[in-house]
Amino acid sequence: MSKEIREHWDSRTAFILAAIGSAVGLGNIWRFPYIVYKYGGGAFIIPFLVALLTAGIPLLILEFSLGHKTNKAAPGAFAFFNTKLKWIGWAAVFIGMGIVTYYTAIMSWSMIYFVKSFSLGWGTGTENFFFNNVLQLSESPSHIGYIVPVIFIGIILTWIWIYFSIIKGAKSVGKVVYITVICPWIILLILIVRGVTLPGAMNGLAYLFTPNFTALMDPEVWINAYSQVFFSISIGFGIMIAYGSFLPKKADIVNSAFIIGLADAATSLLASVAIFSALGHLALKKGADVANVVTSGPGLAFVTYPEIINLFPIGAPILGALFFAMLLTFGIDSAFSLVEAFSAAAVEKWNISRAKMNGIIGIIGIILGIIFTTQSGLYWLDIVDHYLAVYGLILIGIFECLAVGYIIKPEVIRNYANEQSDFPIGKWWDFMIKFFVPIVLIAIMIWNIWAEIANPYGGYSRSALLVGIGALVISFALGILLSINKKRTV
């Protein structure tokens, strides 16, 4: 057993900041505001908060408890209770590694925009700049084209950044997050202050906070709320199990889960205030309704917001640089936490140095990420993200709940969490893990599959979608293969 996995956080604050940093990422800045925008404004916030309290926080408690009780990363944590369950942990960290291979491409785009922001180098045609100048987007996934050099350089720089952020595990992560979590919050507050003072900002905020209650009758709204919670707070990746394993002997698990879950939700809401106030200003300038100025999630960050920055009467380059610095710092926490979850598991299994393992992971990550730096990269990113971040996380969530609910037994985990915490959770938690969460996730899975049988995702060809399905299958297959190794490993 590697000595390095036994490291602990320097303080509870470092753990909470690291967990919040993992949970808060690019999805909070563009995915959450875009889903709110798409599904009835303030009406979406209600099912999101319900999903957070009924699924997100209960699963955070589950994952922190697994890691802390066993002092192991995800595969070893499940194997501690039953060796036949460790494939769940391996599948989770492989899903995370698949996601980070394209997440670094998004980080690369953010680096490009950060540099361009000082001169507003995207010009007035922000849509043309993003799709034609930055991505140099081809016609379809089948037209792969060439590697875009600047994006490829960006993913290399991102992997170097990841490597040094986690080079000493909890020790280095605990130091990095004081900068990469606190600084973007400060930037976000600056953008909020600037946004709400813009002409037309109140129209955007009215769209955000005026709920369209009829939207609550749409099952798709609730499905997206539960999906967003999984995507947003980093459950199902093995991250929180690994982070829980680094906690000292006495740790307030329940309280920490509530703090982290609510902090993530608060960040999403604050980001929405910053985005929607700026959208109100953009709608005013265009003479359009707020409901008609955004077309997509990535487009919100890389097309619409640069267009808004162009309209800022004072300090546009500085505000632009702050926005993309915020994307980078929020994003890097999520990126290195995904790698750390896999690295912690790999170090336990193969008993090699963390620095060497992180180097191997980085090289493999760069190679696998090349496809996302090509002219067809956006298409493949969208396809792979859909199957890994939607289906992959839902499946892991289902298997986690079934494993704890029917094999490990929920009262075992609940009693352990209560022993470590200042205020206890009751038997309602058992019900959530054993029945409610898996039923909801299975319903979401059936709904998504049924919808995609009728209409293939994104209008892509079925052959292109097979690549995304293949990435999902490979992640689970690798998890199972590592678990059936006859040697006594975790």
C-alpha positions as CSV (number, residue, x, y, z in Angstrom):
1,M,0.0,0.0,0.0
2,S,1.3,3.4,-1.0
3,K,2.1,5.7,1.9
4,E,1.0,8.7,-0.1
5,I,-2.7,7.8,0.1
6,R,-2.6,8.2,3.9
7,E,-2.0,11.9,3.6
8,H,-4.6,14.2,5.3
9,W,-5.9,17.7,4.5
10,D,-4.0,20.4,6.4
11,S,-7.3,21.6,7.8
12,R,-11.0,21.2,7.5
13,T,-11.1,24.5,5.6
14,A,-8.8,23.1,3.0
15,F,-11.0,20.1,2.6
16,I,-14.2,22.1,2.2
17,L,-12.5,24.5,-0.3
18,A,-11.2,21.6,-2.3
19,A,-14.6,19.9,-2.4
20,I,-16.3,23.1,-3.3
21,G,-13.7,23.7,-5.9
22,S,-14.4,20.3,-7.4
23,A,-18.1,20.9,-7.3
24,V,-18.0,24.4,-8.7
25,G,-16.8,24.5,-12.2
26,L,-17.6,25.6,-15.7
27,G,-21.0,24.0,-15.4
28,N,-22.0,26.6,-12.8
29,I,-21.0,29.5,-15.0
30,W,-22.6,28.5,-18.3
31,R,-24.6,25.2,-17.9
32,F,-26.7,26.2,-14.9
33,P,-27.6,29.7,-16.2
34,Y,-28.4,28.2,-19.7
35,I,-30.7,25.6,-18.3
36,V,-32.4,28.2,-16.1
37,Y,-32.7,30.3,-19.3
38,K,-34.1,27.4,-21.3
39,Y,-36.6,26.1,-18.7
40,G,-38.7,28.9,-17.4
41,G,-36.3,31.1,-15.6
42,G,-36.9,31.1,-11.9
43,A,-39.1,28.0,-12.1
44,F,-36.0,25.8,-12.7
45,I,-34.5,27.0,-9.4
46,I,-37.3,25.2,-7.4
47,P,-36.7,21.7,-8.8
48,F,-32.9,22.2,-8.7
49,L,-33.1,22.9,-4.9
50,V,-35.4,20.0,-4.4
51,A,-33.0,17.8,-6.3
52,L,-30.0,19.1,-4.3
53,L,-31.7,18.3,-1.0
54,T,-33.2,14.9,-2.0
55,A,-30.3,13.5,-4.0
56,G,-27.2,15.7,-4.1
57,I,-26.5,16.2,-0.4
58,P,-27.6,12.6,0.6
59,L,-25.1,11.3,-2.0
60,L,-22.4,13.6,-0.8
61,I,-22.9,12.2,2.7
62,L,-22.7,8.7,1.2
63,E,-19.4,9.4,-0.7
64,F,-17.7,11.2,2.1
65,S,-18.6,8.5,4.5
66,L,-17.3,5.7,2.2
67,G,-14.0,7.5,1.7
68,H,-13.5,8.4,5.4
69,K,-14.5,5.1,6.9
70,T,-12.2,3.1,4.6
71,N,-9.4,5.6,4.1
72,K,-9.3,4.6,0.5
73,A,-10.1,5.9,-3.0
74,A,-13.3,4.8,-4.7
75,P,-12.3,1.3,-5.8
76,G,-10.8,0.4,-2.5
77,A,-13.7,2.0,-0.6
78,F,-16.2,-0.3,-2.3
79,A,-13.9,-3.3,-2.0
80,F,-13.6,-2.7,1.7
81,F,-17.2,-3.8,2.1
82,N,-17.4,-6.3,-0.7
83,T,-14.7,-7.0,-3.3
84,K,-17.4,-7.6,-5.9
85,L,-18.3,-4.0,-5.7
86,K,-15.0,-2.4,-6.5
87,W,-15.8,-2.2,-10.2
88,I,-18.2,0.6,-9.3
89,G,-15.3,2.7,-8.0
90,W,-13.1,2.0,-11.0
91,A,-15.9,2.8,-13.5
92,A,-16.5,6.1,-11.6
93,V,-12.9,7.2,-11.9
94,F,-12.7,6.1,-15.5
95,I,-15.8,8.2,-16.3
96,G,-14.1,11.1,-14.7
97,M,-10.9,10.6,-16.7
98,G,-12.9,10.4,-19.9
99,I,-14.5,13.8,-19.0
100,V,-11.2,15.5,-18.2
101,T,-9.8,14.6,-21.7
102,Y,-12.3,17.1,-23.2
103,Y,-12.6,19.4,-20.3
104,T,-9.0,20.5,-20.9
105,A,-10.1,21.6,-24.4
106,I,-12.7,23.9,-22.9
107,M,-9.9,25.2,-20.6
108,S,-7.8,25.8,-23.7
109,W,-10.6,27.9,-25.2
110,S,-10.8,29.9,-22.0
111,M,-7.0,30.6,-22.1
112,I,-7.4,31.9,-25.7
113,Y,-10.2,34.2,-24.7
114,F,-8.3,35.4,-21.6
115,V,-5.4,36.5,-23.8
116,K,-7.8,38.0,-26.4
117,S,-9.8,39.9,-23.8
118,F,-7.2,42.5,-23.1
119,S,-7.6,43.8,-26.6
120,L,-11.2,42.6,-27.2
121,G,-9.6,40.5,-29.9
122,W,-12.8,38.6,-30.7
123,G,-14.1,41.8,-32.5
124,T,-17.8,42.5,-33.1
125,G,-18.6,39.2,-34.8
126,T,-18.3,37.0,-31.7
127,E,-20.1,34.0,-33.2
128,N,-17.8,34.0,-36.2
129,F,-14.7,34.4,-34.0
130,F,-15.6,31.4,-31.8
131,F,-16.7,28.9,-34.5
132,N,-14.4,30.0,-37.4
133,N,-11.3,31.6,-35.8
134,V,-10.9,29.7,-32.6
135,L,-12.5,26.3,-33.3
136,Q,-12.1,26.5,-37.1
137,L,-15.2,24.2,-37.0
138,S,-15.7,21.7,-39.8
139,E,-19.0,20.7,-41.3
140,S,-19.7,17.5,-39.2
141,P,-18.1,15.0,-36.9
142,S,-16.9,12.9,-39.8
143,H,-14.9,15.8,-41.2
144,I,-12.1,15.7,-38.6
145,G,-9.8,18.0,-40.4
146,Y,-6.5,19.1,-38.8
147,I,-5.3,19.8,-35.3
148,V,-5.8,23.5,-34.3
149,P,-2.4,24.3,-33.0
150,V,-3.4,26.9,-30.4
151,I,-6.0,24.6,-28.8
152,F,-3.5,21.8,-28.7
153,I,-1.0,24.0,-27.0
154,G,-3.7,25.0,-24.5
155,I,-4.5,21.5,-23.5
156,I,-0.8,20.8,-22.9
157,L,-0.5,23.9,-20.7
158,T,-3.7,22.8,-18.8
159,W,-2.3,19.3,-18.1
160,I,1.0,20.9,-16.8
161,W,-1.2,23.0,-14.5
162,I,-3.1,20.0,-13.4
163,Y,0.2,18.0,-12.8
164,F,1.6,20.6,-10.4
165,S,-1.7,21.2,-8.6
166,I,-1.9,17.6,-7.5
167,I,1.7,16.6,-7.4
168,K,1.6,16.0,-3.7
169,G,-2.0,14.9,-3.4
170,A,-4.0,16.5,-0.6
171,K,-1.0,18.6,0.5
172,S,-0.7,20.5,-2.8
173,V,-4.4,20.6,-3.6
174,G,-5.1,22.1,-0.1
175,K,-2.7,25.0,-0.9
176,V,-3.9,25.6,-4.5
177,V,-7.6,25.8,-3.6
178,Y,-7.1,28.9,-1.4
179,I,-6.3,30.7,-4.6
180,T,-8.4,28.9,-7.2
181,V,-11.6,28.9,-5.1
182,I,-11.5,32.2,-3.3
183,C,-10.3,34.4,-6.2
184,P,-13.0,33.4,-8.7
185,W,-15.7,34.1,-6.0
186,I,-14.2,37.6,-5.7
187,I,-14.2,38.0,-9.5
188,L,-17.8,36.8,-9.6
189,L,-18.9,39.4,-7.1
190,I,-17.2,42.1,-9.1
191,L,-19.0,41.0,-12.2
192,I,-22.3,41.0,-10.3
193,V,-21.8,44.5,-9.1
194,R,-21.0,45.6,-12.7
195,G,-23.8,43.7,-14.2
196,V,-26.6,44.9,-12.0
197,T,-25.6,48.5,-12.6
198,L,-25.9,48.2,-16.4
199,P,-29.0,49.6,-18.2
200,G,-31.5,46.9,-18.8
201,A,-30.1,44.6,-16.0
202,M,-33.4,44.5,-14.2
203,N,-35.1,43.0,-17.2
204,G,-32.6,40.1,-17.1
205,L,-33.0,39.6,-13.4
206,A,-36.8,39.7,-13.8
207,Y,-36.5,36.8,-16.3
208,L,-34.3,35.0,-13.8
209,F,-36.4,35.4,-10.7
210,T,-40.0,35.4,-12.1
211,P,-41.0,31.8,-12.1
212,N,-43.0,30.3,-14.9
213,F,-44.8,27.8,-12.7
214,T,-46.4,26.0,-15.7
215,A,-42.8,24.8,-16.5
216,L,-42.9,22.7,-13.2
217,M,-45.5,20.5,-14.9
218,D,-42.9,19.5,-17.6
219,P,-41.1,16.3,-16.6
220,E,-38.1,17.4,-18.6
221,V,-37.5,20.3,-16.2
222,W,-37.3,17.9,-13.3
223,I,-35.1,15.5,-15.2
224,N,-32.7,18.3,-16.0
225,A,-32.7,19.5,-12.4
226,Y,-31.6,16.1,-11.1
227,S,-29.1,15.8,-14.0
228,Q,-27.7,19.2,-13.2
229,V,-27.2,18.3,-9.5
230,F,-25.1,15.3,-10.4
231,F,-23.1,17.2,-13.0
232,S,-22.7,20.2,-10.6
233,I,-21.5,18.8,-7.3
234,S,-19.1,16.1,-8.6
235,I,-20.9,13.0,-7.3
236,G,-20.4,9.8,-9.3
237,F,-16.8,10.5,-10.3
238,G,-15.2,9.0,-7.2
239,I,-13.8,12.5,-6.4
240,M,-15.7,13.0,-3.1
241,I,-14.8,9.4,-2.0
242,A,-11.1,10.2,-2.5
243,Y,-11.4,13.6,-0.8
244,G,-13.2,12.0,2.1
245,S,-10.3,9.5,2.4
246,F,-8.0,12.4,3.1
247,L,-10.0,13.6,6.1
248,P,-8.5,13.3,9.5
249,K,-9.9,10.8,12.0
250,K,-12.6,13.1,13.4
251,A,-14.5,14.9,10.7
252,D,-18.0,16.5,10.5
253,I,-19.2,14.6,7.5
254,V,-22.9,15.7,7.5
255,N,-22.3,19.3,8.1
256,S,-19.5,19.4,5.5
257,A,-21.9,17.9,2.9
258,F,-24.5,20.5,3.5
259,I,-22.0,23.3,3.4
260,I,-20.5,22.1,0.1
261,G,-23.9,21.4,-1.5
262,L,-25.3,24.7,-0.5
263,A,-22.1,26.6,-1.5
264,D,-22.3,25.1,-4.9
265,A,-25.9,26.0,-5.3
266,A,-25.2,29.6,-4.1
267,T,-22.4,29.9,-6.7
268,S,-24.7,28.8,-9.5
269,L,-27.3,31.4,-8.4
270,L,-24.7,34.1,-8.1
271,A,-23.4,33.2,-11.6
272,S,-26.9,33.4,-12.9
273,V,-27.3,36.9,-11.4
274,A,-24.1,38.0,-13.2
275,I,-25.1,36.4,-16.5
276,F,-28.8,37.4,-16.5
277,S,-28.1,41.1,-15.5
278,A,-25.7,41.2,-18.5
279,L,-28.2,39.5,-20.8
280,G,-30.8,42.1,-19.8
281,H,-28.3,44.8,-21.0
282,L,-27.6,42.9,-24.2
283,A,-31.4,42.5,-24.9
284,L,-31.9,46.3,-24.4
285,K,-29.1,47.2,-26.8
286,K,-30.5,44.7,-29.4
287,G,-34.1,45.8,-28.9
288,A,-34.9,42.1,-28.3
289,D,-36.5,40.1,-25.5
290,V,-34.2,38.5,-23.0
291,A,-35.7,35.1,-24.0
292,N,-34.2,35.5,-27.5
293,V,-30.5,36.4,-27.1
294,V,-28.8,33.0,-26.2
295,T,-28.6,29.9,-28.4
296,S,-26.5,27.3,-26.5
297,G,-24.5,26.7,-23.3
298,P,-21.0,27.1,-24.7
299,G,-22.3,29.9,-26.8
300,L,-23.4,31.7,-23.6
301,A,-19.7,31.9,-22.4
302,F,-17.8,32.2,-25.7
303,V,-20.3,34.0,-28.0
304,T,-22.9,35.9,-26.0
305,Y,-20.8,37.1,-23.0
306,P,-18.0,38.5,-25.2
307,E,-20.7,40.3,-27.1
308,I,-21.9,41.7,-23.8
309,I,-18.4,42.7,-22.8
310,N,-18.1,44.7,-26.0
311,L,-21.1,46.8,-24.8
312,F,-19.6,47.6,-21.4
313,P,-19.2,51.4,-21.4
314,I,-16.2,51.4,-19.0
315,G,-13.4,48.9,-18.5
316,A,-14.5,46.3,-21.0
317,P,-11.0,44.6,-21.5
318,I,-10.5,44.3,-17.7
319,L,-14.0,42.9,-17.1
320,G,-13.4,40.5,-20.0
321,A,-10.1,39.3,-18.5
322,L,-11.8,38.9,-15.1
323,F,-14.6,36.8,-16.6
324,F,-12.3,34.4,-18.4
325,A,-9.9,34.3,-15.5
326,M,-12.9,33.2,-13.4
327,L,-13.7,30.4,-15.9
328,L,-10.1,29.2,-15.8
329,T,-9.8,29.2,-12.0
330,F,-13.2,27.6,-11.5
331,G,-12.4,25.1,-14.2
332,I,-9.0,24.0,-13.0
333,D,-10.3,22.8,-9.7
334,S,-12.8,20.5,-11.4
335,A,-10.1,19.3,-13.8
336,F,-7.5,18.4,-11.2
337,S,-10.1,16.8,-8.9
338,L,-11.1,14.4,-11.7
339,V,-7.5,13.5,-12.2
340,E,-6.8,13.2,-8.4
341,A,-9.7,10.7,-8.0
342,F,-8.2,8.4,-10.6
343,S,-4.6,9.1,-9.4
344,A,-5.5,8.2,-5.8
345,A,-7.0,4.9,-6.9
346,A,-4.1,4.1,-9.2
347,V,-1.5,4.8,-6.6
348,E,-3.3,2.5,-4.2
349,K,-3.5,-0.3,-6.8
350,W,0.0,-0.1,-8.4
351,N,2.0,1.3,-5.4
352,I,4.0,3.8,-7.5
353,S,4.9,7.4,-6.8
354,R,2.2,9.9,-7.2
355,A,4.4,12.2,-9.3
356,K,5.1,9.3,-11.8
357,M,1.4,8.3,-11.9
358,N,0.3,11.9,-12.5
359,G,2.9,12.2,-15.4
360,I,1.6,9.0,-17.0
361,I,-2.0,10.2,-16.7
362,G,-1.1,13.6,-18.2
363,I,0.6,12.0,-21.2
364,I,-2.3,9.7,-21.9
365,G,-4.8,12.5,-21.3
366,I,-3.0,14.7,-23.9
367,I,-3.0,11.8,-26.5
368,L,-6.7,11.1,-25.9
369,G,-7.6,14.8,-26.0
370,I,-6.1,15.3,-29.5
371,I,-9.5,14.6,-31.1
372,F,-11.0,17.5,-29.3
373,T,-8.4,19.9,-30.7
374,T,-9.3,19.1,-34.3
375,Q,-11.7,21.0,-36.5
376,S,-14.4,18.6,-35.5
377,G,-13.5,18.8,-31.8
378,L,-16.7,20.6,-30.7
379,Y,-18.9,17.9,-32.2
380,W,-17.0,15.1,-30.5
381,L,-16.8,17.0,-27.2
382,D,-20.6,17.4,-27.3
383,I,-21.2,13.7,-28.1
384,V,-18.8,12.2,-25.6
385,D,-19.9,14.7,-22.9
386,H,-23.5,13.6,-23.4
387,Y,-22.9,10.0,-22.8
388,L,-20.3,10.2,-20.1
389,A,-21.6,13.2,-18.1
390,V,-25.3,12.3,-18.4
391,Y,-25.6,8.5,-18.8
392,G,-22.3,7.7,-17.1
393,L,-23.0,9.7,-13.9
394,I,-26.6,8.5,-13.7
395,L,-25.5,4.8,-14.0
396,I,-22.8,5.3,-11.3
397,G,-25.4,7.0,-9.0
398,I,-27.8,4.1,-9.5
399,F,-25.1,1.5,-8.8
400,E,-23.8,3.4,-5.7
401,C,-27.3,3.6,-4.2
402,L,-28.1,-0.1,-4.9
403,A,-24.7,-1.1,-3.5
404,V,-25.2,0.9,-0.3
405,G,-28.9,0.3,-0.1
406,Y,-29.0,-3.5,-0.5
407,I,-25.5,-4.9,0.1
408,I,-23.5,-2.6,2.4
409,K,-26.8,-1.5,4.1
410,P,-27.6,2.2,4.5
411,E,-27.8,2.1,8.3
412,V,-24.1,1.2,8.4
413,I,-23.1,4.3,6.5
414,R,-25.7,6.5,8.3
415,N,-24.5,5.4,11.8
416,Y,-20.9,6.0,10.8
417,A,-21.7,9.5,9.4
418,N,-23.6,10.3,12.6
419,E,-20.7,9.2,14.8
420,Q,-18.5,11.7,13.0
421,S,-20.9,14.6,12.9
422,D,-22.3,17.3,15.2
423,F,-25.9,16.8,14.0
424,P,-27.2,13.4,12.9
425,I,-29.2,12.4,9.9
426,G,-32.3,10.2,10.4
427,K,-33.8,7.2,8.7
428,W,-35.1,9.5,5.9
429,W,-31.5,9.2,4.5
430,D,-31.9,5.4,4.3
431,F,-35.1,5.9,2.3
432,M,-33.5,8.3,-0.1
433,I,-30.5,6.1,-0.8
434,K,-32.5,2.8,-0.9
435,F,-35.6,3.9,-2.9
436,F,-36.0,7.5,-3.9
437,V,-32.7,8.4,-5.6
438,P,-32.3,5.1,-7.6
439,I,-36.0,5.3,-8.7
440,V,-35.5,8.9,-9.9
441,L,-32.3,8.1,-11.7
442,I,-33.8,5.0,-13.4
443,A,-36.7,7.2,-14.5
444,I,-34.3,9.7,-15.9
445,M,-32.4,7.0,-17.7
446,I,-35.6,5.5,-19.3
447,W,-36.8,9.0,-20.3
448,N,-33.5,9.9,-22.0
449,I,-33.3,6.5,-23.8
450,W,-36.9,6.8,-25.0
451,A,-36.4,10.3,-26.3
452,E,-33.2,9.4,-28.1
453,I,-34.8,6.4,-29.8
454,A,-37.3,8.8,-31.4
455,N,-34.8,11.6,-32.0
456,P,-31.0,10.9,-32.0
457,Y,-29.2,13.3,-29.7
458,G,-28.2,16.6,-31.3
459,G,-29.3,15.5,-34.7
460,Y,-26.0,13.6,-35.1
461,S,-25.8,10.4,-37.2
462,R,-26.3,7.2,-35.3
463,S,-22.8,6.1,-36.3
464,A,-21.3,9.2,-34.7
465,L,-23.3,8.6,-31.5
466,L,-21.9,5.1,-31.3
467,V,-18.5,6.7,-30.5
468,G,-20.1,8.3,-27.4
469,I,-21.7,5.1,-26.4
470,G,-18.4,3.3,-27.0
471,A,-16.6,5.7,-24.6
472,L,-19.2,4.9,-22.0
473,V,-19.0,1.2,-22.5
474,I,-15.2,1.3,-22.4
475,S,-15.2,3.2,-19.1
476,F,-17.3,0.5,-17.5
477,A,-15.4,-2.4,-19.2
478,L,-12.1,-1.1,-17.9
479,G,-13.5,-0.8,-14.4
480,I,-14.7,-4.4,-14.5
481,L,-11.4,-5.7,-16.0
482,L,-9.4,-4.0,-13.3
483,S,-11.7,-5.5,-10.7
484,I,-11.4,-9.1,-11.8
485,N,-7.6,-9.1,-11.5
486,K,-6.7,-12.2,-9.5
487,K,-4.0,-10.4,-7.6
488,R,-5.0,-9.0,-4.3
489,T,-5.3,-5.3,-5.2
490,V,-7.8,-2.6,-4.7
